[in-house]
Amino acid sequence: MAAVRVLASLLAVVSMHCAAAPFAVELGDTRVGLDAPPGFSDTTLMGSPRLQELAEALTSASNRILLFAISDGDLRRFTQGDSPDLRRYMIAVTPKGLESEHVGPSQFRAFVNDSLAELGKPPEGADYPKLLDARPRGAMSLLAELRRDPDVVSVLQGARLPPQQHGLFEPEGPPRYLLSTTTLLLLRGKALSVSVYTGYDSAADLDWIRASTTRWIDALKRLNGRQPR
């Protein structure tokens, strides 16, 4: 058993080392550079049905998943046979219909409008738990627009999650919330959508997802400012 644990630990280290490096994906005749933010590792090459199922549940079948990243701690637990917490994770996708096309500014604006048209306008006020309590359980709601540039549009969404099922007659536990950001990017003439997710227990989670989204956007833009290798 000791040898098995040592092997699992080595596999976890190797997996994180491989997943942490920037990589390029072929989108038509263009190579786009991708990388997971610090503290997270891409899992798309691990071949895990469970992780693949979670990634597919986060996006439409009309999108191609380019990256699905979980925290390094979750990756370590997963490779050692333990259940990951999956409290924070992120995904990058591209619409299959645009994958082989060069997307210009006008086409990108159409992509943004089509992607965000149903969200409506963000509500007034920043008491997000109160706003989400008034919405149906599990329904994602627009909370704020974080950024709107010619090549980047980013929004914050949230939901109150359905209660966890315990005993049949046990009272419902405290409310559980989920935050996510969706950012639409124009990189090297390609349209991408990247999303970050976190559980929402306090203002610290809100600060984290805002900062993490900003850093990831800026890192991807820097990475694609040069030709990916």
Secondary structure, DSSP 8 states (H G I E B T S, - for coil): -HHHHHHHHHHHHHHHHHHTS-EEEEETTEEEEE---TTEEE-TTS--HHHHHHHHHTS-TTEEEEEEEEEHHHHHHHHTT-----SEEEEEEEEGGGTTS---HHHHHHHHHHHHGGG----SSS-HHHHHHTS-TT--EEEEEEEEETTEEEEEEEEE-------TTS---S--EEEEEEEEEEETTEEEEEEEEEE-SSHHHHHHHHHHHHHHHHHHHHHTTS---
